[in-house]
Amino acid sequence: MIFADKIIEERKKNGWSQEELADMLGVFRQAAFAGILRLLINKD
């Protein structure tokens, strides 16, 4: 399991929305989603 998958799994397990996760990380929701998307695309 790659890091992006773990983030998504934990977010869903804890019932956090993308916006809530972004708030916890101190970034905008779009920035959090874009970062996870980049990790998923580059998972070789």
C-alpha positions as CSV (number, residue, x, y, z in Angstrom):
1,M,0.0,0.0,0.0
2,I,1.4,3.4,-1.0
3,F,1.3,6.5,1.1
4,A,-1.6,8.1,-0.8
5,D,-3.7,4.9,-0.3
6,K,-3.0,5.1,3.4
7,I,-4.1,8.7,3.6
8,I,-7.3,7.9,1.8
9,E,-8.0,4.8,3.9
10,E,-7.4,6.7,7.2
11,R,-9.6,9.7,6.0
12,K,-12.4,7.3,5.2
13,K,-11.9,5.2,8.4
14,N,-12.1,8.3,10.6
15,G,-15.0,9.8,8.6
16,W,-13.1,12.9,7.6
17,S,-14.1,14.9,4.5
18,Q,-11.4,16.1,2.2
19,E,-12.0,19.6,3.6
20,E,-11.6,18.4,7.2
21,L,-8.3,16.6,6.3
22,A,-7.1,19.8,4.5
23,D,-7.9,21.9,7.6
24,M,-5.9,19.5,9.8
25,L,-3.0,19.8,7.3
26,G,-3.3,23.6,7.1
27,V,-4.0,23.6,3.3
28,F,-6.9,24.2,1.0
29,R,-9.0,21.1,0.0
30,Q,-7.9,21.4,-3.6
31,A,-4.3,21.4,-2.6
32,A,-4.7,18.3,-0.4
33,F,-6.6,16.5,-3.3
34,A,-4.0,17.5,-5.8
35,G,-1.2,16.2,-3.6
36,I,-2.9,12.9,-3.1
37,L,-3.7,12.7,-6.9
38,R,0.0,13.3,-7.7
39,L,1.0,10.5,-5.3
40,L,-1.5,8.1,-6.9
41,I,-0.4,8.9,-10.5
42,N,3.3,8.5,-9.6
43,K,2.9,5.2,-7.7
44,D,5.3,2.9,-9.5
